[in-house]
């Protein structure tokens, strides 16, 4: 006997895309990362504010009041943005605006903040004394948002702002010197005259700096893009696992569902020793004839749900519901130490469930080699069991009506249960079985 219909747990598609759920979780992760990025940049700006104030109080450094206003304003702006992230006031453009302002603020500092107060020092010295590395932390923090576009945006604004600040400063130098003014070969005196000159601007250095900045931004954006892909793949896998666990959990114990997910090969075609249980409700036709269809289906569903729970409680797997009955296995697809004992205990549990709702049931039990595996197409599959053991269990269930016993089993099952007290019915002919066999009632 092979299964005729698979339950929803195995026959229904188990791998929905879950795109909406994945996008929701990714958006939540982006918001959390953006909030972390904004907090980090706000802390950095706040540290800069207190550092300038400390230098003013302890070292006699007298920066322009605009420096305090700018640093304080950027700190408050970051705090405000962090508070609105994820609220109804949040807008997608805000993160681009705040990172653009931060980047341009740093570039403006190189163009306008004097290197030394009260001294007539060209502003170009700021590019030589400090450098573009002040912009790299902003790009790194942008990556926390999991947005490759924010990383690219920050890098692009940084390059544009850096060149704008450099060209603005360069416009005030009457006789700028650069590497093109260095003779070849150059002597130490040439380096002292040109490279150490107050008018040395180093255009080539700006090209190298922004080149590295572009490479770093593009690489980091690519890394973030790949991280998003990995994140989505993990979400998809977890979503599938959750759906499988939810579906299988209706018919098998949680421990077996987890083992099936951890070891998908358990559903591959195989043959192993197992016990098979076939149950049917006695007199169900007469029961259904005296009631309306809705009442019949509702009562049957409640009873079969309790039966499925009872089988799961004894480490069994419901393979199929057969109208007013079911088929279950113990020992396949997940191996058990005592499949026969589990099956008999489950049969008694089913009998108790039936008595509680006023049903009478017949149960056939057989033990032996059972072939199992997933069959079907790539779009729709079912898990099935087949073989002589399955046939015997089905025939024993039907034979219970003839000899008026609720639970019948074959000799293989009975041998594994000794010294359990059983009622023997020797040499019973069963339809579809080649020769008469010994039957036992529990």
C-alpha positions as CSV (number, residue, x, y, z in Angstrom):
1,X,0.0,0.0,0.0
2,X,1.3,3.4,-0.9
3,X,-0.1,6.7,0.4
4,X,-2.9,8.2,-1.7
5,X,-2.8,11.8,-0.4
6,X,-0.2,13.8,1.5
7,X,-1.0,16.1,4.4
8,X,-0.6,19.8,4.0
9,X,2.6,19.6,5.9
10,X,4.4,17.8,3.1
11,X,2.3,18.5,0.1
12,X,2.0,22.3,0.3
13,X,4.9,24.5,-0.9
14,X,7.2,24.9,2.0
15,X,9.4,27.7,0.6
16,X,7.4,30.9,0.1
17,X,9.5,33.9,-0.8
18,X,8.6,36.0,2.2
19,X,9.8,39.1,0.3
20,X,7.6,41.5,2.3
21,X,8.8,40.1,5.7
22,X,12.4,40.1,4.6
23,X,12.2,43.7,3.4
24,X,10.5,44.8,6.6
25,X,13.3,43.2,8.7
26,X,16.0,44.7,6.4
27,X,14.3,48.1,6.8
28,X,14.3,47.7,10.6
29,X,18.0,46.7,10.5
30,X,18.8,49.8,8.3
31,X,17.0,52.1,10.8
32,X,18.9,50.6,13.7
33,X,22.2,50.9,11.8
34,X,21.4,54.5,10.8
35,X,20.6,55.4,14.3
36,X,23.9,53.9,15.4
37,X,25.8,55.8,12.7
38,X,24.1,59.1,13.6
39,X,24.9,58.5,17.3
40,X,28.5,57.8,16.5
41,X,28.9,60.9,14.3
42,X,27.1,63.0,16.9
43,X,29.4,61.7,19.6
44,X,32.4,62.5,17.4
45,X,31.2,66.0,16.7
46,X,30.4,66.5,20.4
47,X,34.0,65.4,21.3
48,X,35.3,68.0,18.8
49,X,33.2,70.7,20.4
50,X,34.5,69.9,23.9
51,X,38.0,69.5,22.5
52,X,37.9,73.0,21.0
53,X,36.4,74.4,24.2
54,X,39.1,72.7,26.3
55,X,41.8,74.2,24.0
56,X,40.2,77.6,24.4
57,X,40.1,77.3,28.2
58,X,43.5,75.7,28.9
59,X,45.8,76.5,26.0
60,X,44.8,80.1,25.2
61,X,43.5,79.1,21.8
62,X,40.9,81.6,20.6
63,X,38.9,80.1,17.7
64,X,36.2,82.0,15.9
65,X,32.8,82.0,17.6
66,X,31.5,80.4,14.4
67,X,33.5,77.3,15.2
68,X,31.6,76.9,18.5
69,X,28.3,77.6,16.7
70,X,29.0,75.1,14.0
71,X,30.1,72.3,16.3
72,X,27.2,72.9,18.7
73,X,24.7,73.1,15.8
74,X,26.0,69.9,14.2
75,X,25.8,68.1,17.6
76,X,22.2,69.2,18.1
77,X,21.3,68.3,14.6
78,X,22.6,64.8,15.1
79,X,20.6,64.4,18.3
80,X,17.4,65.6,16.6
81,X,17.9,63.2,13.7
82,X,18.5,60.3,15.9
83,X,15.3,61.0,17.8
84,X,13.1,61.1,14.6
85,X,14.6,58.0,12.9
86,X,11.8,55.4,12.6
87,X,9.0,57.9,13.5
88,X,6.4,59.4,11.2
89,X,8.6,62.5,10.9
90,X,11.5,60.5,9.4
91,X,12.3,61.0,5.7
92,X,14.7,59.2,3.5
93,X,16.4,62.3,2.4
94,X,17.4,63.3,5.9
95,X,20.3,60.9,6.2
96,X,21.7,62.2,2.9
97,X,21.3,65.8,4.0
98,X,23.0,65.3,7.4
99,X,25.9,63.4,6.0
100,X,26.3,65.9,3.2
101,X,26.3,68.7,5.7
102,X,28.8,66.9,7.9
103,X,31.1,66.3,4.9
104,X,30.9,69.8,3.6
105,X,31.4,71.2,7.1
106,X,34.7,69.4,7.4
107,X,35.8,70.6,4.0
108,X,34.7,74.2,4.9
109,X,36.9,74.0,8.0
110,X,39.9,73.4,5.8
111,X,39.0,76.4,3.7
112,X,38.0,78.9,6.4
113,X,39.3,77.9,9.9
114,X,42.8,79.5,10.3
115,X,45.7,77.2,11.1
116,X,47.0,79.7,13.7
117,X,45.1,82.6,15.1
118,X,46.8,86.0,14.6
119,X,49.5,84.7,12.3
120,X,49.6,85.4,8.6
121,X,49.8,81.8,7.5
122,X,48.3,80.7,4.1
123,X,45.3,78.5,4.5
124,X,46.9,75.9,2.2
125,X,48.9,74.8,5.2
126,X,45.8,73.2,6.6
127,X,45.8,70.7,3.7
128,X,49.4,69.9,4.4
129,X,49.3,69.9,8.2
130,X,46.2,67.8,8.6
131,X,44.7,66.0,5.6
132,X,41.8,64.2,4.0
133,X,41.8,61.4,6.5
134,X,39.3,63.5,8.6
135,X,36.7,62.5,6.0
136,X,37.2,58.8,6.2
137,X,35.4,58.3,9.5
138,X,32.3,59.8,8.1
139,X,32.3,57.3,5.2
140,X,32.9,54.4,7.6
141,X,30.1,55.5,9.9
142,X,27.8,55.8,6.8
143,X,28.4,52.0,6.3
144,X,26.7,51.3,9.6
145,X,23.4,52.2,7.9
146,X,23.6,49.2,5.6
147,X,23.0,51.6,2.7
148,X,25.6,51.4,-0.1
149,X,24.0,54.5,-1.6
150,X,24.6,56.6,1.5
151,X,28.3,55.4,1.5
152,X,28.6,56.4,-2.2
153,X,26.8,59.7,-1.5
154,X,29.1,60.6,1.4
155,X,32.2,59.7,-0.6
156,X,31.1,61.7,-3.6
157,X,30.3,64.8,-1.5
158,X,33.6,64.4,0.2
159,X,35.5,64.4,-3.0
160,X,33.6,67.3,-4.4
161,X,33.8,69.3,-1.2
162,X,37.5,68.6,-0.8
163,X,38.3,69.9,-4.3
164,X,36.0,72.9,-3.8
165,X,37.8,73.8,-0.6
166,X,41.2,73.3,-2.2
167,X,40.4,75.4,-5.3
168,X,39.0,78.1,-3.1
169,X,42.2,78.3,-1.0
170,X,44.3,78.0,-4.2
171,X,42.7,81.1,-5.6
172,X,44.3,83.3,-2.9
173,X,47.9,82.1,-3.7
174,X,49.7,84.4,-6.1
175,X,52.5,82.0,-7.1
176,X,51.4,78.5,-6.3
177,X,54.1,75.8,-6.5
178,X,53.5,72.1,-7.2
179,X,55.3,68.9,-8.2
180,X,55.5,70.1,-11.8
181,X,57.8,72.9,-10.6
182,X,60.3,70.4,-9.3
183,X,63.3,69.9,-11.6
184,X,64.4,66.4,-12.7
185,X,66.6,65.2,-11.1
186,X,65.9,67.2,-8.0
187,X,68.5,68.1,-5.3
188,X,68.0,68.6,-1.6
189,X,68.1,72.3,-2.2
190,X,65.3,72.0,-4.8
191,X,63.1,70.2,-2.2
192,X,63.9,72.8,0.4
193,X,63.1,75.6,-2.1
194,X,59.9,74.1,-3.5
195,X,58.4,71.4,-1.3
196,X,59.1,73.3,1.9
197,X,57.9,76.6,0.5
198,X,54.9,78.2,2.1
199,X,53.3,78.4,-1.4
200,X,53.6,74.7,-2.2
201,X,50.1,73.4,-2.9
202,X,50.7,69.8,-4.2
203,X,48.0,69.4,-6.7
204,X,49.2,65.8,-7.3
205,X,48.7,65.1,-3.6
206,X,45.0,66.2,-3.9
207,X,44.6,63.9,-6.9
208,X,46.0,60.9,-5.0
209,X,44.0,61.7,-1.8
210,X,40.7,61.9,-3.6
211,X,41.6,58.9,-5.7
212,X,42.1,56.8,-2.6
213,X,38.9,58.3,-1.1
214,X,36.9,57.2,-4.1
215,X,38.4,53.7,-4.1
216,X,37.7,53.4,-0.4
217,X,34.1,54.6,-0.8
218,X,33.4,52.3,-3.7
219,X,34.9,49.3,-2.0
220,X,33.0,50.0,1.2
221,X,29.8,50.5,-0.7
222,X,30.3,47.2,-2.4
223,X,31.0,45.5,0.9
224,X,27.8,46.9,2.3
225,X,25.9,45.8,-0.8
226,X,27.2,42.3,-0.3
227,X,26.4,42.4,3.4
228,X,22.8,43.2,2.5
229,X,22.8,40.2,0.2
230,X,24.1,38.0,2.9
231,X,21.6,39.5,5.4
232,X,18.7,38.9,3.0
233,X,19.8,35.3,2.3
234,X,20.0,34.6,6.1
235,X,16.6,36.2,6.5
236,X,15.2,34.1,3.7
237,X,16.7,30.9,5.2
238,X,15.4,31.7,8.6
239,X,12.0,32.6,7.2
240,X,11.9,29.2,5.4
241,X,13.0,27.4,8.6
242,X,10.3,29.2,10.6
243,X,7.7,28.3,8.1
244,X,8.8,24.7,7.9
245,X,8.9,24.4,11.7
246,X,5.5,26.0,12.0
247,X,4.0,23.6,9.3
248,X,5.8,20.4,10.5
249,X,5.1,21.3,14.1
250,X,1.4,20.6,13.5
251,X,2.1,16.9,12.7
252,X,5.4,16.0,14.4
253,X,7.1,16.9,17.7
254,X,9.2,20.0,17.8
255,X,12.3,17.9,18.3
256,X,11.7,15.9,15.2
257,X,10.8,19.1,13.2
258,X,14.1,20.6,14.2
259,X,16.0,17.4,13.2
260,X,14.3,17.4,9.9
261,X,15.3,20.9,9.2
262,X,18.9,20.3,10.4
263,X,19.1,17.1,8.3
264,X,17.1,17.5,5.1
265,X,18.5,14.1,3.9
266,X,16.0,12.5,6.3
267,X,13.4,13.1,3.6
268,X,15.5,11.5,0.9
269,X,14.5,8.0,-0.4
270,X,15.6,5.4,2.1
271,X,14.6,2.1,3.8
272,X,14.8,1.4,7.5
273,X,13.2,-0.5,10.3
274,X,10.0,1.3,11.5
275,X,6.5,0.8,12.9
276,X,3.4,1.8,10.9
277,X,0.1,2.8,12.5
278,X,-3.2,2.9,10.5
279,X,-6.3,4.2,12.3
280,X,-9.9,4.4,11.1
281,X,-13.1,5.5,12.8
282,X,-15.6,2.6,13.2
283,X,-19.1,3.4,12.0
284,X,-18.2,6.8,10.7
285,X,-20.6,6.5,7.7
286,X,-23.6,6.1,10.0
287,X,-22.3,9.0,12.2
288,X,-22.0,11.3,9.2
289,X,-25.4,10.3,7.7
290,X,-27.3,11.7,10.7
291,X,-25.6,15.1,10.9
292,X,-25.1,18.1,8.6
293,X,-21.8,18.3,6.7
294,X,-20.5,21.3,8.7
295,X,-20.9,19.5,12.0
296,X,-19.3,16.4,10.6
297,X,-16.2,18.2,9.3
298,X,-15.9,20.3,12.4
299,X,-16.1,17.3,14.7
300,X,-13.7,15.2,12.5
301,X,-11.2,18.0,12.4
302,X,-11.1,18.4,16.2
303,X,-10.7,14.7,16.7
304,X,-8.0,14.3,14.1
305,X,-6.2,17.3,15.6
306,X,-6.1,15.6,19.0
307,X,-5.0,12.3,17.3
308,X,-2.1,14.2,15.6
309,X,-1.1,15.7,18.9
310,X,-1.2,12.2,20.6
311,X,1.0,10.7,17.8
312,X,3.5,13.6,18.0
313,X,3.6,13.1,21.8
314,X,5.0,9.6,21.1
315,X,7.6,10.8,18.5
316,X,5.5,9.7,15.6
317,X,4.9,11.4,12.2
318,X,1.5,11.7,10.6
319,X,2.1,10.7,7.0
320,X,-1.5,11.3,5.7
321,X,-5.1,11.7,6.8
322,X,-7.3,9.2,5.1
323,X,-10.8,10.6,5.2
324,X,-11.9,9.6,8.6
325,X,-8.5,8.1,9.7
326,X,-4.8,8.6,9.4
327,X,-1.5,6.8,8.8
328,X,1.6,7.5,11.0
329,X,5.1,6.1,11.2
330,X,7.5,5.6,14.1
331,X,11.2,5.3,13.2
332,X,11.0,7.0,9.8
333,X,11.9,9.6,8.5
334,X,13.6,10.0,11.9
335,X,15.1,7.0,13.5
336,X,13.8,5.9,17.0
337,X,15.2,3.5,19.5
338,X,11.9,1.8,20.2
339,X,9.5,2.4,17.4
340,X,7.2,-0.6,18.3
341,X,6.7,0.6,21.8
342,X,6.1,4.2,20.7
343,X,3.5,3.0,18.2
344,X,1.6,0.9,20.7
345,X,1.6,3.7,23.3
346,X,0.3,6.0,20.6
347,X,-2.4,3.5,19.7
348,X,-3.6,3.4,23.3
349,X,-3.5,7.2,23.4
350,X,-5.7,7.4,20.2
351,X,-8.1,5.0,21.8
352,X,-8.4,7.3,24.8
353,X,-9.0,10.3,22.6
354,X,-11.8,8.4,20.7
355,X,-13.5,7.4,24.0
356,X,-13.5,11.0,25.2
357,X,-15.4,12.2,22.1
358,X,-17.7,9.2,21.7
359,X,-15.9,7.6,18.7
360,X,-14.8,4.0,18.3
361,X,-11.6,3.3,16.3
362,X,-9.7,0.5,14.8
363,X,-5.9,0.5,14.7
364,X,-3.6,-1.7,12.7
365,X,0.1,-1.9,13.7
366,X,3.0,-3.5,11.8
367,X,6.7,-3.4,12.2
368,X,9.5,-4.1,9.6
369,X,11.4,-2.5,6.8
370,X,9.6,0.6,5.5
371,X,10.6,2.5,2.3
372,X,10.1,6.3,2.5
373,X,10.9,9.4,0.7
374,X,9.7,12.6,-1.1
375,X,8.0,12.1,-4.4
376,X,6.5,14.5,-6.9
377,X,7.6,17.4,-9.1
378,X,9.9,20.3,-8.4
379,X,6.8,22.5,-7.7
380,X,4.9,20.1,-5.5
381,X,6.1,17.1,-3.5
382,X,4.7,14.7,-1.0
383,X,6.4,12.5,1.6
384,X,5.2,8.8,1.3
385,X,5.9,5.4,2.8
386,X,5.3,2.1,1.1
387,X,6.2,-1.6,1.3
388,X,4.9,-4.8,2.9
389,X,4.9,-3.3,6.4
390,X,2.5,-0.5,5.3
391,X,0.2,-3.1,3.6
392,X,0.1,-5.3,6.8
393,X,-0.8,-2.3,9.0
394,X,-3.7,-1.3,6.6
395,X,-5.0,-4.9,6.4
396,X,-4.8,-5.4,10.2
397,X,-6.9,-2.3,10.7
398,X,-9.6,-3.6,8.4
399,X,-9.3,-7.1,10.0
400,X,-10.2,-5.6,13.4
401,X,-13.8,-5.2,12.3
402,X,-14.0,-9.0,11.5
403,X,-12.7,-10.2,14.9
404,X,-14.1,-7.3,16.8
405,X,-10.8,-5.9,18.3
406,X,-9.7,-2.3,18.4
407,X,-5.9,-2.7,18.2
408,X,-4.3,-5.4,16.1
409,X,-0.7,-6.0,15.3
410,X,1.5,-8.4,13.4
411,X,4.1,-10.9,14.9
412,X,7.0,-8.5,14.3
413,X,5.4,-5.9,16.4
414,X,4.4,-8.4,19.1
415,X,7.9,-9.9,19.3
416,X,9.4,-6.5,20.1
417,X,6.9,-5.8,22.9
418,X,7.3,-9.0,24.9
419,X,6.6,-9.6,27.8
420,X,3.6,-7.4,27.2
421,X,0.4,-9.4,27.6
422,X,-1.3,-9.8,24.2
423,X,-4.2,-11.8,22.9
424,X,-3.2,-14.1,20.1
425,X,-5.2,-15.0,17.0
426,X,-3.1,-17.6,15.1
427,X,-3.2,-18.1,11.3
428,X,-5.5,-15.3,10.2
429,X,-6.0,-14.9,6.5
430,X,-5.7,-11.2,5.4
431,X,-6.8,-9.9,2.0
432,X,-3.9,-8.8,-0.1
433,X,-1.4,-10.7,2.1
434,X,0.2,-13.8,0.4
435,X,-0.3,-16.2,3.3
436,X,-2.1,-16.4,6.7
437,X,-0.3,-14.8,9.6
438,X,-0.5,-14.7,13.3
439,X,-2.3,-11.6,14.7
440,X,-2.2,-10.1,18.1
441,X,-4.6,-7.8,19.9
442,X,-3.4,-5.3,22.5
